[in-house]
Amino acid sequence: MIAAAAIMASATDTDAQTFIGRQQPAIEGRRLTPEALWAMGRIGASDVAPDAKSIVYNVTYYSVEENKSHAVIYLQATDGTAERLLTSSTKSERSPRFFDGGRQIAYLSADENGTSQLFAMNADGTNRRQISHTTLDIEDYAFAPDGKRVLIIHPVDLKNKAVDKHPDLQKTTGRIITETAMYRHWDEWVEAAPQPFIYHFNGTELSTDPIRILGDAPYESPMRPFGGIEQLAWSPDSKQVAYTCRKKTGLDYATSTDSDIFLYDIETGTTTNLCKPADYVAPEVDYTRSLQHQPVNAPIAAGKDYNLGYDTNPAFSPDGRYIAWQSMERDGYESDRNRLCILDTKTGQKTYVTETFQSNVDAYTWAADSKTLYFVGTWHGTTHVYSTNLKGQVQRITDGQYDYGSVALCGKQLLCERHSMSESPELFLVSTKPYTKGGNVQQLTHENQYFRDAIDWGTTQEFIGETVDGKPLHSWIVLPPHFDASKKYPTLLFCEGGPQSPVSQFWSYRWNMMIMAANGYVVVAPNRRGLPGFGMEWLEEISTNYTGRCMDDYKSAIDQAADKFSFIDRDRLGCVGASFGGFSVYWLAGNHDGRFKCFIAHDGIFNLEQQYLETEEMWFANWDLGGAPWLQDEAIQRTYARSPHKFVDRWDTPILCIQGEKDYRIVTSQAMAAYNAATYRGIPAEFLVFPDENHWVLRPQNGVLWQRTYFAWLDRWLKK
């Protein structure tokens, strides 16, 4: 193991940076702290050798002192032995993948100009060399199965900057906006698009004359902000590439989720849409309303399968006959159920093989027999591994209070990432046999074992309450280390974001349940209406009803937990959340009937009318809110009438508002308005703003400041 927190770069390195590696800091009082969270290694991308005898994977380390990160590559045998650090440069190396039959490993790193390039090394870490020499950054890549070509993702300039129109003004900072919508997305102004290129590879270096699959079209593939190489796939014969793309611009791009799977033939240069007939033309839509009941979704009722929603992440079966992908049914609904679609390339027949699993397929992989697929999905508060055959017969493979975050074939086993609220992510080998008591799982990496051993951890338990309409309500109860049931503890109601993401056994380096417990708080985390894993009716009840039953569920969860558990102190309750959780906090601040003594809202919506006109992904706002605030529709007007800012006159409780200024989904004016409203009302309030953060907080010192401010605020009002 590498015990040093920061090892100085070797004399061959030309910069004066430090190598940030594995850390084993002193843990004062065996207590989880923000500094300990930031000292943990974070396992990232992984790949399995063709012979399944070893894996290669990324780990990213952070230095709070230097306020930076560093990614390295490890190799490890799949029998759990022989862990080896392969990279020791001060530059980050990421996205490692085997090629050349497993004899070599490719990876991404920066060249001498700071441009992200493709590098290679022998599988033992020797003979490191640069194999691409492009002028554009390489964001991701995939070798063809025959090793003769490489699929490369480059950011392509869309030529819509002010300097493109006025080349004599090279130093201007102005932007001329002519796009009608989504001219900025997530945390960037839309001035470039990721696109796929195919390069020849002679075994030594990439060619300089790549094929641009999309030609001059201005589309994204993979799609921002989270898509990567998983949105594209090589055919087993290396002659075709399947790719994900939403071929829309302007208002269509901003209001539609209709991405498709396209098949590009390298020999002919032709592209085929696998989702829709060649003569399909989308009908015109009203951009100011939800697409739910518009003609664009009418084919569903008519029994026509046009794959109108998100279709993403294609993968060929090993025998090449089938192409699988994740498919949502309806256009405009970004939280529709993600099904696993199988296309038989011989017959053209599409089959949805996870129909009996009434939740999302979050990730998947083919088995070697081309007849079985393995996937991960959430059900009743945990995310586990399942199998399905081509007939749609689903079986559960794993169990327990864990979440599985990825799945890949590893010989006759599966390589999976696993975590829980009390265990940071590690890699595991999982048997492909159906689950049996006693376990079928073997831990492979032990990246953060030091922290597991050096810290006293809290515990979690399930609590099943009842909703106001008589339905079971699942919550996680998180308890502090050295818990004493005879004592009374200040307690937090955790409000989930999304709004349709699960409260499962998730691990976070910021919204971390164990660090809340380590600070002496019990946490009640409900799976309220609108969260996946409890069927589609439960999931969809939140749409156009942000302040309905889901808010009743929050109140029911905290009230019933306090009734059942005497260790919850009713006089010291706090309410916290981010994104939709932040919206929930702002709304409950005016509708909590004296339950809470303080609130914390991070990146939450305060004013729904403001949000509709400020946000970027309009399909989100249209489906969730119903449409534009000026539409005189009863249901839409009811939504806006329940906006949190309409209830500020009832605010009476201290509130901390947190916001990242590079968050273009929920912009800074929302938190600023909420903070100002509280101060004008004479309510104690604080405003923590990060000019360089987006919807998340990604920089180490900002993360530590976030935690210190968060707990200082809670302690001030709940530990008197």
N, C-alpha and C positions, 0 to 999 in steps of 0.2 A: 504493500500500500504506500501511497505517496502522502507522507505525514505533514509536509510543510504546507503552510497556507499560501505562500507565494515563493516559487523558485525562480531565481534570476535567469534570464535568457542566456543561452550559450554564446560564446564569443563569435560564432558564425552569424548570429543575427545582427542585422544592421540597425535595428531600432533599440531604444532604451526601455522598452516595455518590460513588464514582468509576466512570468508564466503563472496564471492563476489555476491552481490545481486542487486536489482533494484536501479537505480541511478537517481537523479534529480540535476545535477550540475547547477551552475549559468551559464547562457548563455549570455556572454558579447555582447552587441549591438544587441541582437536577431539574431545573425549570426551563420549559420551552420559552424562548425569547425571539423577538424579530431577528436578532443577529444570528441565532442558531438556525432559523428558517433559511436565511440567506446564505448560510455556510453549507447547506446541504447540496449535494450534487443532484442535478436534474437530468434524468435519463430521457433521451430523445429518440431520434430515428434509429432503427435497427434493421439488420438484414441477416438472412440465414445462408450459409454456404451450401452449394449444390449437394454436397455429400451429407449435409445436416450434422456434421461433427463440430462445427463452430459457428459462432455468431459474431457480428461486428456491430458496434452501437456507439452512439454519441452520448456524452455527458457534458453538460454545461455547468461551469462553476462561476460564482460571482464574488467580487470583492467589494464590500461596502466602503472600505477606505478609498479605493481607486474609482468606485462608482462605475464599474464596467464588468463585462462578462467575458468568458473564454470557453470555447467548445473544443473538446478533445475526442479522440477515437480510441475505443478499447476493443480488444479481441478476447473472446473467451470460448473455451470448449463447452459443448453442450452437456458434458457430464459434470459441469459445475466447477471444473478446475482450470488452472492455467490462465487466469486473468492477466492480460498484458496491455499496458499503455503503448499505443502505436505512434502517437504524435506528441511532440514536445516543443513545437514551435510556439512563439508568442502570438502568432496569428491563429484565429479560430479555424478549425477544420470541421466540416459538418457533412451530413447526408452520405455516410459511407455505404457502399454497395459492392458486393462481389461481382467480378466478371472474369472472363477468360477461364471458365470452368472452375472458378474458386481460387485460382492461383494468384489473382491480383485483386486489389481493392481500389475502387475509385472514390473520390471525395471532392468536395468543393472547398476552396480557400481563396484568399486574395493574392493576386500577383504583385509585382513591385510597384504597379501603378494604383493599387487598391481596387482593381476590378475583380469581381468574383469569377474564378476560372475553374476548369475541371483538372484535377490532378490524379495521379495514380501511384500506387506503391505495390510491392510484393505483399503477399498475405502475411509475411512476418514483419512488415513495416520497413523493409529495406528498399533501396532504389526508388526513392521519392522523386517524382518528376511532373512537370506541367505538360498536359496533353492537349489543351485548347489554347488558342491565342486569338480571342475575339475582342472586338472593341466594346461589345455590350456585356453587361453583367449576365452571368448564368444564375438563374434563380433555382432551377431544379433540372433533373436529367434522368434518363433511363436508357440503358444499353439494350439493343435488340437481342433476341435470344441467340442469333448466330454470331453476335459480336462484331458485325461489319458496319453497323450504323449506331448512332446515338441520337436519341430524342432530347433536344435541349429547349428549355424555356427561357426566353429573353424578354425583358421589358422593351416594348416598341414605342417610340415617340409618336404621339398622335398628331403632332404639328398643330397644336391649338394654343400654344403660348403666345403672349404678346410679342416676344422677340421674333417669332416666326412671321408675324405680319409687319413688324417694324424692325428689320435686322440692324438698323443703325442705332437702336436703343438697347445695346447689349447688357446694360446694367439696370434696366428698369425692373421694378418689383411688381408692377401692375399686372392684373389679370383681366382680360376682356372675356366676359362670359356670354357665349352665344347659344350654348346648349340649353334646352328648356328645363332640364331636370338632372339631378345626380351629377352635377359638375364637380362635386367632391364626394368622396366615399370613405367611410370609416375614419381614417385619419390622414388622408392625402387628397390633394386636388388631382382630378382625373386628367393627367397630361401624358400618361403612358398606359399601355395595356400589355399584360403578359401574353405571349404567343409562342406556339410550338414551331421549332425548326428541326429538320432532319439533316444530320451531318454524316458523311462517310467517315469510317475509322479504319486506318490501315494497320492497326496494332501498335502504332507509335504515337500518332497524333490525329486530331480531327482535321477534316478538309476545311477549305476556306470558302466553299461555294455551296452553302446549305440550301435545302428545299424549304421554302416558307409555306407551311401547310395552308394557312389562311389567306395567302396572297397579300393584297393590299387592303383587305377588309379591316375595319377598326374594332373588331370584336376581341373579347377576352377568352383565353383558354390556356390555363385554368382560370376559374372565375374568382375575382376578388370578393372579400378580403382574405378568405381562409383557404382557398383551393391550392393544391400542390400537384405533384406528379401523379397522385392517385386518381386524378381526373382524366388521365390518358393511359393507354395501354397498348403494348405491342401484341400482334398476333403471334402464335407459336412459330409460324413459318417466316416471321420477320418481314412479311410483304405488305402488311397493313397496320394502320394505327387507328384505334378508336379513341375519340376525344369528346370531351364535354364542352358545350358552347351554348350561350344564349345569344343568338344572332339577331340582336335588336339594338336600336340606337334611340336617342332622345327620350320622349315620354314613354315609349314602349319599353325601353331599357329600364326605366325607373319604376314602372308600375307592374311589370310582368315577371313572374318567376319561371317562365316556360323555357328552360334549357333542354337541349336534346343531346343524344349520343349520335355522333357522326362517324362514319367509317371512311378513312382515306386510303386509297390504293396507290402505293408508291410507283408501280410500273405504269399505270395509266394516268395517274394524276387526278382521278375522279373521286368525288366525295358523295356519299350516300347518307341520307338521314335515316337512321334505324328506328326512329320513333314515330314518324308521320309519313303518310303517302306523299308521293312526289307532287301531287296537285293540291296539297293542303294550303289554304290561305286563311290566316287568322282574321276573324271579323273585327270591325272597328269597335272600340270600347269607349266608355265614358271614363276618362282618366281621373275624375274626381270622386269616383265611387268604388266600393269594393267590387272585385271581379266575380264574387261568389255566385251571383244570380244573373250575370251578364251572358250574352250569347257565346262568348269565348269558351265557357264551361258547359254549354248545352250538349255537346257530343257525349258527355258522360251519361246523362239521363237516357240518351238514345242508344246506349250500349256500344258506342264507338270508342275504341282504345287508341287515342291519339297522344298519350303521354303528355298531358297539358301542363303539368307542374314541373318541379325540379327533377331532372334526370341527370345523375352524376355518377362518377367513379366506375367506369366500365372495367371489366376483366374477362379475358378469354378463358374458357376451360382449357385444361392442358392438351386435350385432343383437338382443340380448335373448332369444334362443332358449335359450341354455345358461347354467347356473350352475356354476362350478367351485369346488372347495374342497379343502383339504388334509385327508386322511382317514387315521386309524389304524384298523386292523382290530379289535383286541381291547380289551375293557374291562379297566381296571386296569393297563395297561402303558403308562406315559407315554413310553417310549422305543421304542415300536413304529415300524415304518417308515412315514414320512409319504408317502402316495401322493397323486397328483393325480386327484381324482374329477370327472367331468363328468356333470351331469344334463341330459338333453334335456327341456325343459319341455313339449314337444309330445307326446312318447311316454312320458315317465316313466322312460325307460331310463337307468341309471347305467353309466358306463364308466370304468375306471381306466387312464389313458393313459401311466402311467410304470412299468408292470409289468416292462419289460425293464431298468429302471434300479434295481438292487438296493441303493438307498440312499435317503436322505430328500430330498424336495422341500422346500427351506428357504424359498423365496420364489418367486413366479411372477407373470406378467402375460399378458393376452390380446393377440394381434395384432389389427390393425384388420380383418382378413378374417373374424374369428370362427371360423376353422378351425385356427388355430395358437396355441400357447402357448409362452412362454419361461419357463424356470425355472433356479434355481441349486441345485446339489447337490454333495456331497462324494464323491470317488472316489479312492482310493489316495493320500490325503494332501494333496489340493488341492480347492478348491471352485470349480466353473466354471459357465458358462452353457450351457444346453442348450435345444433346441427339441423339441416333440412336436406331432404332428397329432392329430386326433380318433380316428385308428386306432391310436395308440400307437407310432408310428414315431419314435424318439428319435434326435436328432443332436447332436453336440457342436459348440459355437460358439467357445469360447475355449480357450486352453491356456497352459501356462507355470507357473512356480513362484509362483503367486498364489492368493488367495482372492477370489471375488466375493461380496459380502454382500447385494446387492439388485439388482432388475431392474425397470425401468419403460419403457413404450413412449415413444419420442421421435421422432415422425414415422416415417421408414423405418429408424430406428436404435433402439438401446436405451440408456437412461441407467442406468449401473451404478456402484455403489460397489466399489472394489477396494483390496486391501491385501496385504501379505506380512509376514513376520517382520522385514524390514528396511525396509518402507515403510508409513508411516501411511496411513490411509484417505483416498482422493481419489475424485472423480467422473470417470467415463470414458464416452465414447460408443463403443458396440460395434455393428458391422455385424451384421445378422441372418442373413447368409450363413454356411454351415458353415465351420468353421475351415480355413484354409489357411496353410501356412508363410509367414511374412513379416508376419503380423499383420493384424487387422481391428479394431484398438482405437486410440482417440485420447484422450489425457488431456485433461480439460476444466478441472479446478481444479488449482491449485498452492499450496494453503493452507500447506503446510509445506515448500515448496521451500528456504527459508532453512536449515532444519535438515538437509535432505538434502545441501546444499552445505557446510555449516559443520562437519559431524560426519564422522568416519571410522567407517564401518559394518562390522560383521562380515559373514560370508557363511554360507549354508546349503548343505548337500548331502545327498542321499539315501543311505541305507545299508540294504541288504537283508540281514538275517541269517536265522537259522533257529530255529524254536521247538523245544522238547524233543520234540514229536511230528512233526517234519519238515515244518512248514509255513513259507512265507516270512514274515518279520517285518520290516515297514517301519519305519524310524526316520529322523528328521531329525537331522543332526549340525550344530551351530551352532559356528562358529569365530570367534575374536576378531579385531578389526581388526589389520592388519599381522601376520597369522598367519605363523609360522615352523615348518614341519613338522619341523625338526631339534630343536625344543625339546619339553619335556614340560610339560603344562598340568594344573592341577587341573580336575577334571571333575565335572559334575552330572548325575545321573539325574533327569529331569523326569517326574513322575508326574501324569498327566492326571486331571481331575475328571469330573463328569458323573453317574454313571460312564460314560455312553455319549455323550460328545461328542468330536469328532474332534481329533486332533493334526494339524492342517492348517497352512497358511501363515497362521496367525492373528496378529493384532496386538493387543497389550495395553499399557495404560499402567502396569501394575504387574507382572504376570507377563510381562515383556518379555524375549524371548530376547536381543535386541541389547544391553540394558543388562547382562545377565549376561556376555555376551561382552566388553563394554567394560570390565568389571572383571577380565578376564583368565581367564575360565572357558570351557572347552568344555562344550557341553550335548548330552546324548544324550536325545532325546525320542521314545520308541517309540509306535507305534500298536498297543498291546497288545490282547489279546482283550477284546471288549466295546465296541470303537469302530466307528462307522459308516464306510462307504466300502470295505468288504472283503467284503460279502455278509452275509446274515442269520445264517448259522451262526456266523460269527466274532463278530457283534454280540451274539448271544444267549447265548453260552457263559458270560457273566459272571453271568447271573441265578441267584440262590441259590448262587453259587459265587464269592464275592468273593475268596477266598484260594486259588483253584485255578490254572488255567493262566495267568490274567492276571498273577499274581505270578511264575510261572515265566518269562513273557515279559519282565518287567522285568529279571530276573537274566540271562536270555539276551542281552538287548540290550546291557547294560552290559559283560558278560563278552566278548561277541564283538566289540564295538566296541574294547575295550581290546586284544584279540588282533590286530585288523586294523590299528589306527592306533597307531603308536609314540608319537605326541604325547600320548596319554592316559596320565596318571600313575596307575597302579594304587594307589599309596600315598597318593593324595590325591583320593579319591572322596567326594562328598557326594550326598545324596538329598533331594529337595524336592518338595512338592506341596500342593494345596489341595482341599478338599471330599473326593471319593473319593480324590484324590491325597493328601490328608492322612491318610485312613484307610490308604492304601497305605504311607505313611511309618511310621505307628504299627505296622502289622503287620510291615513289613520290619525295624523296630528290634529285634524279637525273633526275626527269621528271616533275617538277612542274612549269616550265616557269616563275619563279619569283613570284609565287602567295604568298608563305608563308615566314614568318619572323623567324620561329623556328619550330623544330620538337621534338616529344618525342615518342620513340619506346620502348615498354616493351615486352620482350620475343618474339621478332620477328625473322623471317628467313631473314638472310642477304645473304647467299650463298646457292643456291638451290642444287648444286652438293654436297656440304658439308652436307646439311640437309639430303639428300637421304641416306648417309652412316652413319649418326650419330643418326638418330631418331630410335624409337622402334617399333611403329605400322606400319609395312611396307605396309599394305593394304591402309593406308592413303596416303603414299608417292607414291605408284604405281598408284592409281586411280587419284590423283590430278595432278601428274607430268607426268604420262603416262608410266613411267618405269625408268630404270637405265640410268645414263648420258652417259654411254659408248655405248648404243645402237644407231646404225646409222639409226634412224627413223626420218623422216623430222619433224613430229609433236613434238616428244620428244626433238629433238635438238632445235627446236624453243622455247620450254619452257625454257630450260637451258640458251639459248642465251639472254633471257630477265631477268635473275637473277639480283637482285638489285646491287650486287657487281660489275657487268659489267658496271655500270653507275657512279661509284665513281668519275670519271674524271669530271662529271658535278656538283658534290656537291659544294654548295656555301653558305649553310645556317646552322646556329648553330643547334646542335642536342644533345639530352640527351638520352643515352642508359641505359636501366634498365634490370636486369636479376637476376633470382634465380638460384643458383648453383645446387639445387636438382631438377631442371627441366630437365628430361631426354627425353622429347618430342622435345624441342628446346633447345639445350644445350648452356652452357655459352660461348663457342668459337664463337657463332654467334654474340652476342652482343660485345664481346671483339674485334672481327675482325672489326666490324662496327665502334666502338669507335676509334680503332687504325687507321683505314682508314681516319677518319675525322681529327684526330690530325696530321697524316702525310701530309694531304692536307692543313694544316694550318687553319682549320675551328674550331671555338670555339665548344668544346664538353665536356660533363661530362659522367661518367660511374658510375651508382649506382648498386652495386651488393650485393646480400643477400646470404651468404653461407648456410643458414638454411631454405631457402624458395624454393618451387617448382614453378609450373606455376602460382600459386596464391601467395599472401602475406598474411599469416595467423596469424602472431604474432602481438600483439597490438603495441609495440614500433616500429617494422619494418613498420607497416601500417602508423603510424604517420610520421615516417621519409620519407616514400614514398610520402605522401601528401605534406609535407613541401618542399621536393626537387622538386616535380612536379610543385608546384605553384611558388616557387622561380625562377625556370627556365622560366616559362611562363611570370612572371612579369618582369623579366630582359630584355626580348626581345620584349614584346608586350605592356608594360606600360611606355615606355619612353616618 
